[in-house]
Amino acid sequence: MENHDLELIQAHLKEDKDLAVLFKEHLSFEKQLAKLDNKLFLTPEEVILRKELQKKKLKGKDKMEFLLKKYRSGENNS
């Protein structure tokens, strides 16, 4: 995630509960994926879990991107 996006998220976390939830989930998915990525070997169940986490993270990122677009357009209109 780009620094500008992180700044935008931080600026709107308190007022946009949907964005706050999505960002919290995003960080959680990143931590879980990092744990799995640090393992030398993944069980078949862990491989499936990793793929599910990646899909959920991407889906959440897409939703965050949609929310951030409105804030970006607000910046450009200022």
C-alpha positions as protocol buffer text, in pm:
chain_id: "A"
residue {
  index: 1
  type: MET
  ca { x: 0 y: 0 z: 0 }
}
residue {
  index: 2
  type: GLU
  ca { x: 134 y: 342 z: -93 }
}
residue {
  index: 3
  type: ASN
  ca { x: 226 y: 600 z: 169 }
}
residue {
  index: 4
  type: HIS
  ca { x: -34 y: 844 z: 36 }
}
residue {
  index: 5
  type: ASP
  ca { x: -305 y: 579 z: 75 }
}
residue {
  index: 6
  type: LEU
  ca { x: -191 y: 505 z: 430 }
}
residue {
  index: 7
  type: GLU
  ca { x: -203 y: 876 z: 513 }
}
residue {
  index: 8
  type: LEU
  ca { x: -550 y: 900 z: 362 }
}
residue {
  index: 9
  type: ILE
  ca { x: -667 y: 598 z: 562 }
}
residue {
  index: 10
  type: GLN
  ca { x: -526 y: 740 z: 886 }
}
residue {
  index: 11
  type: ALA
  ca { x: -697 y: 1073 z: 819 }
}
residue {
  index: 12
  type: HIS
  ca { x: -1040 y: 911 z: 779 }
}
residue {
  index: 13
  type: LEU
  ca { x: -1028 y: 610 z: 1015 }
}
residue {
  index: 14
  type: LYS
  ca { x: -1220 y: 776 z: 1299 }
}
residue {
  index: 15
  type: GLU
  ca { x: -1506 y: 904 z: 1087 }
}
residue {
  index: 16
  type: ASP
  ca { x: -1541 y: 613 z: 842 }
}
residue {
  index: 17
  type: LYS
  ca { x: -1621 y: 296 z: 1036 }
}
residue {
  index: 18
  type: ASP
  ca { x: -1633 y: 81 z: 721 }
}
residue {
  index: 19
  type: LEU
  ca { x: -1283 y: 192 z: 627 }
}
residue {
  index: 20
  type: ALA
  ca { x: -1164 y: 128 z: 984 }
}
residue {
  index: 21
  type: VAL
  ca { x: -1300 y: -227 z: 982 }
}
residue {
  index: 22
  type: LEU
  ca { x: -1153 y: -302 z: 639 }
}
residue {
  index: 23
  type: PHE
  ca { x: -813 y: -164 z: 737 }
}
residue {
  index: 24
  type: LYS
  ca { x: -809 y: -364 z: 1061 }
}
residue {
  index: 25
  type: GLU
  ca { x: -897 y: -681 z: 869 }
}
residue {
  index: 26
  type: HIS
  ca { x: -630 y: -600 z: 609 }
}
residue {
  index: 27
  type: LEU
  ca { x: -362 y: -574 z: 879 }
}
residue {
  index: 28
  type: SER
  ca { x: -483 y: -898 z: 1039 }
}
residue {
  index: 29
  type: PHE
  ca { x: -466 y: -1083 z: 706 }
}
residue {
  index: 30
  type: GLU
  ca { x: -114 y: -946 z: 648 }
}
residue {
  index: 31
  type: LYS
  ca { x: 2 y: -1075 z: 988 }
}
residue {
  index: 32
  type: GLN
  ca { x: -152 y: -1418 z: 931 }
}
residue {
  index: 33
  type: LEU
  ca { x: 4 y: -1441 z: 584 }
}
residue {
  index: 34
  type: ALA
  ca { x: 343 y: -1334 z: 720 }
}
residue {
  index: 35
  type: LYS
  ca { x: 329 y: -1616 z: 976 }
}
residue {
  index: 36
  type: LEU
  ca { x: 254 y: -1868 z: 706 }
}
residue {
  index: 37
  type: ASP
  ca { x: 519 y: -1724 z: 473 }
}
residue {
  index: 38
  type: ASN
  ca { x: 784 y: -1763 z: 745 }
}
residue {
  index: 39
  type: LYS
  ca { x: 726 y: -2139 z: 763 }
}
residue {
  index: 40
  type: LEU
  ca { x: 962 y: -2360 z: 567 }
}
residue {
  index: 41
  type: PHE
  ca { x: 684 y: -2604 z: 480 }
}
residue {
  index: 42
  type: LEU
  ca { x: 308 y: -2567 z: 467 }
}
residue {
  index: 43
  type: THR
  ca { x: 64 y: -2849 z: 524 }
}
residue {
  index: 44
  type: PRO
  ca { x: -208 y: -2890 z: 261 }
}
residue {
  index: 45
  type: GLU
  ca { x: -451 y: -2724 z: 503 }
}
residue {
  index: 46
  type: GLU
  ca { x: -215 y: -2429 z: 547 }
}
residue {
  index: 47
  type: VAL
  ca { x: -180 y: -2392 z: 170 }
}
residue {
  index: 48
  type: ILE
  ca { x: -558 y: -2368 z: 141 }
}
residue {
  index: 49
  type: LEU
  ca { x: -574 y: -2125 z: 435 }
}
residue {
  index: 50
  type: ARG
  ca { x: -303 y: -1909 z: 275 }
}
residue {
  index: 51
  type: LYS
  ca { x: -496 y: -1890 z: -53 }
}
residue {
  index: 52
  type: GLU
  ca { x: -819 y: -1803 z: 131 }
}
residue {
  index: 53
  type: LEU
  ca { x: -641 y: -1530 z: 327 }
}
residue {
  index: 54
  type: GLN
  ca { x: -492 y: -1387 z: 8 }
}
residue {
  index: 55
  type: LYS
  ca { x: -837 y: -1376 z: -154 }
}
residue {
  index: 56
  type: LYS
  ca { x: -994 y: -1211 z: 151 }
}
residue {
  index: 57
  type: LYS
  ca { x: -711 y: -958 z: 170 }
}
residue {
  index: 58
  type: LEU
  ca { x: -749 y: -870 z: -199 }
}
residue {
  index: 59
  type: LYS
  ca { x: -1126 y: -842 z: -171 }
}
residue {
  index: 60
  type: GLY
  ca { x: -1090 y: -611 z: 129 }
}
residue {
  index: 61
  type: LYS
  ca { x: -825 y: -405 z: -49 }
}
residue {
  index: 62
  type: ASP
  ca { x: -1061 y: -359 z: -343 }
}
residue {
  index: 63
  type: LYS
  ca { x: -1332 y: -236 z: -105 }
}
residue {
  index: 64
  type: MET
  ca { x: -1087 y: 2 z: 64 }
}
residue {
  index: 65
  type: GLU
  ca { x: -980 y: 132 z: -276 }
}
residue {
  index: 66
  type: PHE
  ca { x: -1342 y: 207 z: -360 }
}
residue {
  index: 67
  type: LEU
  ca { x: -1380 y: 405 z: -35 }
}
residue {
  index: 68
  type: LEU
  ca { x: -1051 y: 587 z: -86 }
}
residue {
  index: 69
  type: LYS
  ca { x: -1157 y: 704 z: -432 }
}
residue {
  index: 70
  type: LYS
  ca { x: -1417 y: 934 z: -281 }
}
residue {
  index: 71
  type: TYR
  ca { x: -1157 y: 1085 z: -48 }
}
residue {
  index: 72
  type: ARG
  ca { x: -910 y: 1127 z: -335 }
}
residue {
  index: 73
  type: SER
  ca { x: -1173 y: 1304 z: -545 }
}
residue {
  index: 74
  type: GLY
  ca { x: -1245 y: 1530 z: -247 }
}
residue {
  index: 75
  type: GLU
  ca { x: -877 y: 1621 z: -231 }
}
residue {
  index: 76
  type: ASN
  ca { x: -869 y: 1708 z: -599 }
}
residue {
  index: 77
  type: ASN
  ca { x: -1175 y: 1933 z: -567 }
}
residue {
  index: 78
  type: SER
  ca { x: -1023 y: 2135 z: -282 }
}
